[in-house]
């Protein structure tokens, strides 16, 4: 018998338990922490630009050509594209769970290369970017100027040069994107009346700039083939691309027959400014540059964001005066609080189980055995979770909480049967009593474990995104039950042989009263069951009533994919009438910021005004603006962001889209294949944002004076 080996050699069982516990603790320290399992399908993003084109032209000339080739790529489940009014084009392809993102990117890129020759020349010169996309938004950091010393153009370029690459190189960061990047560019404001008088067109200006603003490779002097008496060899270096306003002003447009020269500065005003002025980012009312940070699949979100903050702290030492940074959106705070609450529940459940076991067993020695055996099973579960790439999240931790009540049964069965054998056969030594008891219950323990595994193991084979949630739950419970059965056959018998001693006489004191009460309840229950079994129809009626009630409640109970969580932040997307200017939109954004700051007691606000929201499902029309607001943590505020978000109901003509909890970006994977076009008047692709609430009324109004 297997258990007899460990009864005779208890140190062997203890060593096995210690190795399991140590390995589990090591896995627990390195396993990724997350709110939910990784249920977002891998994505590949295709982006390009058609300068000067509107959304209709982009859709007809770029989107249709690319998507005609990309559709049907291996293991793709759906795709979504956005053609912007600023000439931008974005295609997001979502693939089946478990596929390799790198292979997906290669497959999509091969299809895009087939479509490349059919695209306009301007698009080919701009290039097409194909890369795997992480939709797990780890955080949003803002680099801002509190005293408004620096303008957005300086902040954007400072972040691009000094910060962005440092964040991307941090372990666990999949990508870092500068929202609303304003790259330096040389702007030429052409005087069209002068061009008309000189019989020139803007095409002549473009050709002159392209031909003279080049980096030329002019070769070497003295290189072979040449005679052997050549003593020197020189590499020729030219000035290269132009960098200043004066250099661009001296570009020659035309040389006249009389020897005079027409230069670019004669027909245009040149200035060094931003390449795109259609967007603006602020933090608490100050100019800012927003950095969206995405984590790699399987990375520890909490550790990754901590490393990013540490990297930013190091970089801040080299910041110029009046330059600061702050994390404006931090979902890991909610994850940390959630994990903390689950851990507290886990400890409370374990303490309650120990108390209940003590009351029913009536012995500290007997209680000590399940108290030592249960943590070994629970901690050892993390060995398997970490080995197969799962994370420690609310699903797995709640499964651990549930498993406490299951795995403790094995240890209790062993202890109770050993105590029964000791009472019935007081002449046996503790070791012999344990061997006799284990000979009786070894088969039942194995049978019970197999029955429970037959319930949970099939759940692990449910396909799809929802199946991923059930799979991690089922694996956690199944592994803990399997380890519990191992402990029941090894550790628990060994501890029983070492700790348990025969009882002499009836129990006294409070424990004796509890034990006698339990015996009376047991006897009463037995007599009641004995009477009921004579009338089997009663049991059948009770089962029928329970089944009917279950089905009825199942039909009326609300359903959903994941529960809504108050994460202490909300997104506000403002949509104005088609054709609204940036300046007009900024006024509404300012009013919204002021109102929300006063009414909701926001401790930070981060607003971005640009041509279209950059979340999933949004195009880049002139009338879309986004604001992201943070509220105090759950422990320091009353109410919820849901109440704050639904207080303001604008009227017809423009609307506010409210995203509760700031989590819709990562949960918009249910969109079907299709294209959406933002032409300044259309509504963004709402199918991709199921968590957004769209509030509309009759006409625009002054926010501070109107509330519902």
N, C-alpha and C positions, 0 to 999 in steps of 0.2 A: 504493500500500500504506500502511495506517494507520501501521505501525511506522516507516516511513521518515521520516515527518514528525517524529517524536520523536527519531530518531537524528540528524537534521540540526539539531534544536532541543532539545537536552537540558534547557535551562532550563525550557521549557514543561512537560515531564514532571515535573521536580522541583517546580515551582510547584503543579501539580495534586496531587502527593503531599503537599506541605506543607499545602495547604488542607484536604485530606481528613484529615490527621493532627490539625491544629488543631481542626477541627470535631468530630472524634471525641473529642479530649481534653476539649473543653468539654462535650460530651454525657456523657462519663464522669463528670465532676464533679457534674452535676446529675441524673443518672439515679437513680431510687429504688433502694435496696438492700434486699433481702429474702432470706429463706431459700429460698422457693419462689415460683413465679409465683402470681398472684392467681387461685386456683381455687375460692374459696368463692362459692357463689351469692348474689346480693343478697337481703337479707331485710328484711321489714317486720314490726314488732312492734306488737301491739294489747294494751293493758293496761287493766284497770279493777279496781274493788273493790266487793264486796258485804259491807258491815260486818255482822258477826254470823253470817254464813252459813257452813256447812261445805262441804267439797268436793263432796258430793253435790248440795246445793242449787245451788251455783254451776254445776255441770255441767248440771243440768236447766234452770235458768232463764236462765243467761247464755251458757254455751258453745254449747249447741245452737242458740240463737236467732242468735248471731253467725255461727257456722260454716255454718249453713244458707244464709246470704247470701254469705259470703266464698268458699265452695267454687266452683271454676270461674272465678275471676277470671283475667283475661288473662295468659298466659305464666307462671302459677304452676305449679311442679312438685310441691310437696307442702307440707303445713302440719302444725304440731304445737302442741297446746295443753296447758296445765297448769292445773288447777283446784285451788287450795290450800285447806287446812283453815282458813286464817285469812281466807277470803273473797276472796282474790286470784285473778285470772284473767289468764293470759298466753297469747297466740296468736302464734306465729311462722310467717310465710309465707315460703317460699323460692321464688325465681324463677329463670328461666333465666339462664345466664351471658350477659353482654353487654347485659342490659336496663337501662333507666334507673331507678335506685332512686327518684328523685323521682316519676316516672310511676307506678311500682309502688305507692308510698305513696298517691298520689291515687286510684288504682283501688281499693285496699283500703278507704280512708276512705269512698269513695262507697258501697260495699257495707255498711260498718258503719253509716252513717247510715240506710240502709234498715231495718236491724234495731233501731235505737235505740228506736222507739216501743214495741216488744214487750218491752223489758227492764223489770225492776222499777224503781219510782220511786227507791229508794235508790241504785241503780246509776246512774240518769240524773243524780241530784244529784252523785254523785261524779265523773261525767264519764268519757269514754273517750279514752285517748291512743293515737294512731296515728302512728308515726314509723318512718323507715328505721333499720335496726339494722345496726351494724357488728360482725361477729364476730371481727375481727382485734384480739385483746387485745394492746395495745402494752406495757402494764406495769400493775403494782399498787403504789400508793404508800400508805404508812401514816403518819398523823400521830398521834403518841403522846406520852404523858407519862412520861418515864423514872423519875421519882420518885413517880409516881402522885398528883400534885397535883390533876389534873383528872379528873372522871368521864367516862364515855362520852357522856353527854348534852351536856356542854360541848364536848367534842371534835367531836362530830357537827355541832353548830350552828355552831361556829367554822369548820369546813371548808366548810359550806354557805354561810355569809355571806362569808367572806374568801378562800377558796381555789378552790372549785369553778368559779366563773365565769372566774377567771383561767386555769385549765387549759383550759377549753373554748375560750377565745379564742386559744389558741396555734396557730400555723400547723401544719397536719398532723394535728391532733387532731379526730377525728370526733365523739366524745362522751366525757364523763367522768361516771361514775355512782358515787355514794356507797353502798357496800354496807352494808346494815343501818342506814340512816339513822334517827336518833332525833330527830325534830322535837319542839320544845317544844309542850306541850298542857296545857290546864287539866283536871285530873282531878276528877270529883265522885264521891266514895264515898257513895252514898245509903244511909241507914239504912232498910231495908225495913220494920222494925217501926213506925217513926214514920209512914211513908207509909200503912201499913195503918190505924193509929189515926186518921189525918186523912182517910181515904177518898180517897187520892191514888194515882196510878200513875206509873210511870217516864215514860209518855207525857206526863203533865202537866208533869213536870220538863223534858223535852226541848222541849216547846212554849214554855215560859216562857223558856228560854235562847235559843231561836231568835228569839223575838219581841223580846227586849230586848238581845241582843248583835248589833246591826246598825249599819251605817254608813248613816245616813239623809241623803238629799239634800233639804233643807228649803227651798231657794230663796233669794230675795232680798227685801229691803225697799226700797221706793222705786223699783222698776222700772216701766216703762210696761206697761199704760196707767195713767197718773196725770196729775194736773194739772201744768202747766208751772212752777208756783211751787215744786215739790219741789226742794230743793237738794242732798240727799244720797241716795246709793244704796249699800246695805250688803249684802254677802253673809253669810248666816247660816251659822255653823259650829257643829255639835254635837260632843259628846264622841266619838262614834263607837264603835267596838268596845271591849269591855272588855279590860283587860290584866292586872290584878292579882287576887290572891286576895280581897282585901276587896271589890273591885267586883263580882266574881262572887257573893260571899256575900250581897250586898245585892239580888240579883235577886228580884223579888216573885213568889212562886208563887201566892198567893191573898190577897184582901182579904176579911176576914170581915164579917158583918153588924154586929158591935159596933164596927167601926172598926179592929180589930187587923189586923196585916199578917204574913203568913207568908212568910219569906224562904228562899232556898236554903240559907243557912248554918244554918238551924234544923233541916233534915232531911238535911244532907249535910256531909261533911268534904271541903274543897277543897284541892288542892295543885297546884303547877306542876311538871310532870314530863315524862317522855317519852311520846310518843303510842303507842309500841309497846315493850314490855319483853320481847319474846320472843326477842331476839337480843343477842349480845354479841361484840365484836371486841377482840382483844388482839394486841399485838406484843411478843415476848420476855417475855410475862407481864404487860405493862403495858397499861392501857386504851388503845385506839387507834380511829381512824376510817380505814377502808380505802377508797381511791379506785381504781376500775377505769377505766383510760384506754384508749380505743379509737382507732385511727388511721383516717384517711380513706383510701378506695381510691386507690392510686397514690402515696401519700405515702412519703417516705423515713423508714423506721422509726427508723434510727439518728439522723438529724438531728432528727426530731420529738421523740424522747425526750431528746435533749441539750437542746433548747429548753425542754422541760417542766422538766427539772432546773434549768436556769438561771432559769426563772420561780419555781420553789420556793425557790431560793437567795435571790432578791430578796425574796420574801414572808417568808422566815425572819428577816430583819432586823427585822420588825415583830411577830414572835411574842412572846407573853408568856413569862416565865421558866418553865422546866421544860416546854417544848413543842418537839418536834423532829419531823423527817420523815425517811423513808428509803424507797427503792424496794425492795420485798420480792420482787417478781417481775419480772425483766428478761430477756426472751427475746432482746433485741438483743445481749447479751453472747455468746450462742451463735451468733447470726448473724454477728457480727464475727469470732469465732474461725473459723467455717466459711469465710467469705469470705477470711480471711487464709490459711487452709490451701490453698484453691483458687488464690489468687494465687501462693503459694509453688510450688505444683505447676505453674502456668503458666510461671513464670520458669525452673524446673528443666527443663521440657519444651523451652522455647525454647533454653536453653543446650545441651541434649543435641542438639537438631536442628542447631544451628550447628556443634558438634563433629563430628557425623556428616557434615555437608556438607563440612566442611574436610578430613576424612579421605578422602572419596571424590573431591573435586575437586582436592585437593592444592595449592591456591593461595589465599593470603590475599585477593588481589584478587577472585578468583571467589567466595570465601565471603562477601565483603562485600556482594555484590549481593543474594542472598536474605536476608541479615541485615537489610538496609535495606528490602526489599520486603515481607517478612512482617509487621512491625509496622504498616505502613500499612494492610494488609487487615484485620488484627485490630482495630486502634483505630477504623478507619472503620466497622466493624460497629455500634458503639454509636450512630452517627448514626441509623441506621434503627431500632434498638431503642428509642431515646428518642423518635423521631418517632411511632412507632405505639403508644406507651404501655406498653412492656414495662419490666421492672426488671432490674437486675443481680443475679442470684441464682445459686444453685449449679447450676441447670440450664443457664443461659446461659453461665456461666463454664466449666463442664465442656465445653460445646459449643465454646467458644473453644479449650480445650486440645486437643480432637479436631481442630479445624480447623487447628491448627499443622502437623500432619503432612500435611494435604491441600493447603493453600495453598502450602507450600514447594515442592511438586512442580512448579508452573508456573514458578517462578523457576529451578529446577534444570534443567528441560527447555531453557529459553532459554540458560542459561550453557553447558550441555554441548554443545548444538548449535553455538553460536558458536565454542567452542573447537575442535570437530571441523572446522568450516569453516576456521578459521585454520591448523590443522595440515595440512589437505589442500591449501589454497591460500595458501601463505605470501606470494604476490605481492600479495594483496589488503590494502588498508588496513583498520584496525579497523572503520571505518564501513561500508565495502563488505561486509566479512565479516558484520557484523551484519545488514545488509539482505538478503544472500543467505540467511543462516540463518533469518531471520524469514519469508521467502517460503516456506520449506519447512515451517515448523511453525505458522504462524498458523491454518490450518484445523484441524490436530489440537488445538491449544489450545482453540479454540472448541468443537470436538466433545466433548472431554473434559469441559469445563465443562457443556455441555448434558446429557451423560449423568449426571453427578453431580447436577445440579439435578433431573433426572427421578427420581432416587432420593429426594431429601429434600423437594422441593416437595409431592408428594402427601401426605406425612406431615402437613403443616400443615393439611390439610382433615379430619383425624380429628375427629369431633364429641365433645361432652361434656366432663366435667371432666378425664378422663385425656387427652383430645385437646388440652387447653390446655397440658399439660406437654410433649407431643410437638411442639406447634405452635411454642412458643418455641425449643425445641431445633432444629427444622428451619429456622426462619427465621434463626437465628444462623449455622448452618453454611452455608445457601444464600447469605446476604448476603456472608459472608466469602469464599466461593468465587467469587462474581461479581466482587467487588472484586479478588480475586487474578488473575482473568483479565484485568481491565482493566489491572492493574499489569504483567502479563506482556506485554501489547501496547504499553505506554507506558513505564513506568518502567524495567523490566528491560532492554529494548533500549537505552534512552538510557544507562543505567549501564554496560552492556557496551561501548558505543562509547567511553565515557570511561575506563573502568578497565582493560579487558582488553588484553593485549599478546600477540603470538605467542610460543610457547615455542621455544627453540633447544636441541636435543639432549635426551637422556633425563634424567628427574628423578633426583636423587641424594639420599643421606642417608635419614633415617627415612621421609620422605614417599615417596621412590622405592621403598623396601621395601614400604610399604603399598600403593602403586599396583600393584606387581608381584604382590603377594598377591591383590589384588582381581582382577587380570587372570587369574591362575591359577584362582581360584574361578569366575570367569565362564566360562572355557574348560571346566572340569570340569562345570559345570552344563549347558553347552550340549551336551557329548558325552553326558551322562546322558539328557537330554531326547530327543536324537536316537535313542537306543536304545529308550527307552520308547514313543515314538510308533509304533514298529513293531508294538507289541502294545497295541492300543487297549483291549482288555478289561481291562488293568491299571488304566487310568484310570477306566473305568466302575465297576470294583469299589471303587476308593478313594472315588469319589463316593457310591456306594451306602452304604458303611460310614459315611462322614461324615454322610450324611443320616439314617441309622438312629440313629446315636449322638446326633445333635442332637434328634430327636424323642423318643427315650427319656429323655434328660436333661431335656427340657422338661416331660415329664409328672411327674417326681419332684421337680423344683425347686420350693421353696415360692414362693407368689405373694403379692403384697401391693400396695396402692396406693402408699404411700410408705414408705421405710425408717424403722425405729424409731431415734430419736436420743436420746442421753443429754444432756439440756439442763441438768443440774445442779440440778433441782428436781423435787419430786413433790407431788401432791395426795393428801390422805387424807380420805375421806368416811366418817364413822362412822354406822352405822344401828343404833339401839337398838330394843327391842320397841315395838310400838304403844302410844301413851299415855305414853311416858316423859317426865318433866318436864324443864324446862330445867336445873334444879339437878342432877338426877341425871346428865344428859348432860355437864354441865360437869365433873363428877368424872372421867368417862371421858376427856374431852378433856385434862384436866390430866395424867392418868396417861400418855396417849399422847405428849403433849409431852415429859414428863420422860424417857420411855423412848427416844424417837427422838433427843432431844438427847444423851443419854449414849451410845447405841449407834452412832449414825450420825455423830457429830461435826458436828452442824449448827452453822453460824455465824449463822443467824437462823431464826426460826420465827414464823409469822403464823397465828393461829388465829381462826376465826370460829364462834361458836356461835349458832345461830338456828333458826327453825322451817323447816327444809328447806334443802338446798343451793341455791345460786343459779346453778349451771351449767346448761347445756342438759340437758333431760331430767329434771330434778328438780322435784318438787313442794315444797310447804312443809308437811310434816308435822312433828309435834313431835319426831320421833325421828331427824332427820337433822342432822348437824353436819359441818363442813368445817374442815380444817386445811391450811395451805399451808406447806411447809418448803423452805428453801434449803440446799444443801450447798456446800462449797468448789468452786471452779472445777475444770475438768478437769485443769489443769496442777498443781493443789495437792492432789490427792487420789488415792487408789487405789481400785480397784473402780468400781462404778457405782451409780446410783440404782436400777437394776433389782434388784441384789442386796439393797440396803437395803430396797427396798419389799416384797420377797417373803419377808423373814425372819420376819414376824409373822403368825401364822395363828390368829385368834380362833375361838372355838367357837360352837355354835349359839345363837341368841337375839339376837345382834347381829353385825354384820359391819363390815369395813373395805373400802372400795373404794379401790384404789390406782391413781392415774393417773401413769404414768411419764413423766418429762420435762416435765410441765406443759403438754403440747401438745394434750390431748384436747379442750379447749374449742374450739379452732379446727378440729378435724377430725371433728366430729360431724354432718356434713352428710348422712350417708347414711340418716337416719331416714325412714321412710315416713309418709304422712299418718295422722293419728290423734290421739286424746286420751289423756292420762294423768291419773289422779286420785290425789292424795296424801291419804290419809285417816288418816294416823298409823300405819297398820300395813302399808300396801302398799310394795312395792319401787319405787324410782324408775324412770323410763323408761330402761331399760338399752339399748334399741335405738339411742338417740341417742349412746351413749358406747361405741363399739367398742373403745377403748383402755383401758377400765377392767377391772381384775381383781377379781372378787368372791370373797372368802375367807370361808367360813362353817364353823362347827363345831357343837358340841352345846349349850353353855351359856355364859353370861357368866362371865368370870373376871377375876382381878386381873392386869392387864397386866405389871407388873414381875416377877411370879413365874413367868410362863409364856412360853416361847419354843419354837419348833420348830427 
